[in-house]
Amino acid sequence: LARSELMGARAEERLRCLAEAVKTVDPAKAVGKPEKLWISLAEAYGDLENARVVLDRAVEQPGASREALFRYWIELELRQEERDRALAVSKRSVFQQKRKASSTLWGLYIDLEESFGTFATTKAAYERCLELRLATPHVVLNFARFLTENDYFEESFRAYEKGLALFRWPHARDIWLAYIDAFVARYRELKLERVRDLFEQALASKPPAAARAELLVKYA
């Protein structure tokens, strides 16, 4: 990579150098991050179509960070306002990898589905992320919010419950509080017994002392 940078404006030589590097460098023995070579090669072409060809190969290479390469590729498509392409690349990053995708790639995919996809595709993305146990508490809260904004209130409560099945205290704190607040805001006195059950479940989940005190104040 340093050698290619020394070539400066000599674009063809830089391209040859980088192309040779990605063929010959052994990722297991290399010093540094192999994905940077691929990204530099994509950038060296200076056009979107060739960059796509490079990145399409790069994300399948062993030793290079698929997460870093996919994130770069998605951001590249977004900078060119290629929203459908960005969404397709993001979907590939979570569904077509031989190894399980990271929480980061799932979070990015869900964000893009919510921005450019449909209600059904977004909901399916959230649900699959939860099924794979890759959701963070933030993803759980966003899923519940998304369902609530689309008037799927009971499904939003189920989203909270699925999230609580994944996390224990202290990570469950925000999910419990948001679930209780949302349920009370929706039903108040109409389903008082269910509200009581919800508080009892939260208290029975063994929260730490400070969180328990917080729940008791809400309960009162």
C-alpha positions in Angstrom: 0.0 0.0 0.0 2.8 2.4 0.9 4.5 1.6 -2.5 1.3 2.4 -4.4 1.0 5.7 -2.6 4.5 6.7 -3.6 3.4 6.5 -7.3 1.1 9.5 -6.8 -0.7 10.5 -9.9 0.7 7.6 -12.0 -2.7 6.0 -12.1 -2.0 3.0 -14.3 1.1 2.0 -12.3 -0.8 2.4 -9.0 -3.5 0.1 -10.3 -1.0 -2.5 -11.4 0.7 -2.4 -8.1 -2.5 -2.7 -6.1 -3.9 -5.5 -8.4 -0.6 -7.4 -7.9 -0.8 -6.9 -4.2 -4.3 -8.3 -3.7 -3.2 -11.4 -5.7 0.1 -12.0 -3.9 -0.2 -10.8 -0.3 -0.9 -13.6 2.2 -3.4 -12.1 4.7 -2.1 -14.5 7.4 1.4 -13.1 7.1 0.6 -9.5 6.2 1.2 -6.6 8.5 -1.8 -4.4 8.6 -5.4 -4.9 7.3 -5.8 -6.7 4.0 -9.2 -5.1 3.4 -7.4 -1.7 3.0 -5.6 -3.1 -0.1 -9.0 -4.0 -1.7 -10.5 -0.6 -0.8 -7.5 1.2 -2.2 -7.8 -0.8 -5.4 -11.5 0.1 -5.7 -10.8 3.7 -5.2 -7.9 3.7 -7.7 -10.2 2.8 -10.6 -12.0 6.1 -10.0 -15.4 4.8 -11.3 -18.3 3.1 -9.7 -18.7 0.1 -12.0 -15.1 -1.0 -11.6 -15.2 -0.3 -7.9 -18.2 -2.7 -7.7 -16.3 -5.4 -9.5 -13.4 -5.1 -7.1 -15.6 -5.1 -4.0 -17.7 -8.0 -5.2 -14.5 -10.0 -5.2 -13.1 -8.5 -2.1 -16.0 -9.5 0.2 -15.4 -13.2 -0.7 -11.7 -13.1 0.2 -10.5 -14.9 3.3 -8.5 -12.9 5.8 -10.0 -9.5 4.9 -12.7 -8.0 7.1 -16.0 -8.5 5.4 -17.6 -6.0 7.8 -15.2 -3.2 6.8 -15.5 -4.0 3.1 -19.3 -4.2 3.1 -19.6 -1.0 5.2 -17.3 0.8 2.7 -19.3 -0.6 -0.3 -22.7 0.4 1.2 -21.4 3.9 2.0 -20.0 4.2 -1.5 -23.4 3.4 -3.0 -25.1 5.8 -0.7 -22.7 8.6 -1.6 -23.7 8.1 -5.3 -27.4 8.1 -4.2 -27.7 4.5 -5.4 -30.2 3.6 -2.6 -31.5 0.4 -4.1 -28.0 -0.8 -4.7 -27.0 0.1 -1.2 -29.9 -1.8 0.2 -29.1 -4.9 -2.0 -25.5 -4.9 -0.9 -26.5 -4.5 2.7 -28.9 -7.4 2.4 -26.2 -9.5 0.9 -23.9 -8.7 3.8 -26.2 -10.4 6.3 -27.9 -13.1 4.2 -25.2 -14.4 1.8 -22.1 -14.7 4.0 -20.7 -18.1 4.9 -20.1 -16.8 8.4 -22.7 -15.2 10.6 -22.9 -11.5 10.1 -22.0 -9.1 12.9 -24.5 -7.0 14.9 -23.1 -3.9 13.2 -24.0 -5.2 9.7 -27.4 -6.2 10.9 -28.0 -2.8 12.4 -26.9 -1.1 9.2 -29.2 -3.4 7.1 -32.2 -2.7 9.3 -31.6 1.1 9.1 -31.5 0.9 5.3 -34.7 -1.3 5.2 -36.4 1.2 7.4 -35.3 4.1 5.2 -35.8 2.6 1.7 -37.6 -0.7 2.1 -41.3 -1.6 2.9 -43.0 -2.2 6.2 -43.0 -5.9 5.5 -39.3 -6.1 4.6 -38.3 -4.0 7.6 -40.3 -6.0 10.0 -38.8 -9.2 8.6 -35.3 -7.8 9.0 -35.9 -7.0 12.6 -37.5 -10.4 13.3 -34.6 -12.3 11.7 -32.1 -10.3 13.7 -33.9 -11.2 16.9 -34.1 -14.9 15.9 -30.3 -15.0 15.3 -29.8 -13.4 18.8 -27.8 -10.6 17.1 -30.1 -7.8 18.2 -28.8 -5.2 20.7 -31.1 -3.5 23.2 -31.1 -0.5 20.9 -32.4 -2.7 18.0 -35.1 -4.1 20.3 -36.2 -0.6 21.2 -36.2 0.6 17.6 -38.2 -2.4 16.5 -40.9 -1.7 19.1 -40.9 2.0 18.1 -41.2 1.1 14.4 -44.2 -1.2 15.1 -45.9 1.4 17.4 -45.5 4.1 14.7 -47.3 1.9 12.3 -50.1 1.2 14.8 -49.1 -2.4 15.5 -49.3 -2.0 19.3 -49.7 -5.6 20.4 -46.8 -6.7 18.1 -44.7 -3.9 19.6 -45.3 -5.4 23.0 -44.3 -8.8 21.7 -41.1 -7.2 20.4 -40.3 -6.0 23.9 -40.9 -9.5 25.2 -38.6 -11.1 22.6 -35.9 -8.6 23.6 -36.4 -9.3 27.3 -35.8 -13.0 26.5 -32.4 -12.1 25.1 -31.1 -9.8 27.8 -30.7 -9.7 31.6 -30.1 -6.8 33.9 -28.5 -4.3 33.5 -28.9 -4.6 29.7 -32.7 -5.2 30.1 -33.3 -2.0 32.0 -34.2 0.3 29.1 -36.3 -2.5 27.5 -38.3 -3.0 30.7 -38.9 0.7 31.3 -39.9 1.4 27.7 -42.2 -1.6 27.7 -43.9 -0.5 30.8 -44.2 3.1 29.7 -45.6 2.1 26.3 -48.1 -0.3 27.8 -49.4 2.2 30.4 -49.6 4.9 27.8 -51.6 2.7 25.6 -54.0 1.1 28.1 -53.8 2.9 31.4 -56.8 1.8 33.5 -58.3 -0.3 30.7 -56.0 -3.3 31.4 -55.0 -2.6 35.0 -54.5 -6.3 35.8 -52.1 -6.7 32.9 -50.2 -3.6 34.0 -49.8 -5.1 37.5 -48.6 -8.4 36.0 -46.1 -6.5 33.9 -44.7 -4.8 37.0 -44.6 -8.0 38.9 -42.7 -9.7 36.1 -40.2 -6.9 36.0 -39.6 -7.1 39.7 -39.3 -10.8 39.6 -36.6 -10.6 37.0 -34.1 -9.8 39.7 -33.2 -6.2 38.9 -30.4 -4.5 40.9 -31.3 -2.4 43.9 -31.4 0.9 42.1 -33.5 -0.4 39.2 -35.8 -2.2 41.6 -36.4 1.1 43.4 -37.1 2.8 40.1 -39.7 0.2 39.2 -41.3 0.4 42.6 -41.7 4.2 42.2 -43.4 3.6 38.8 -45.6 0.9 40.3 -46.8 3.1 43.1 
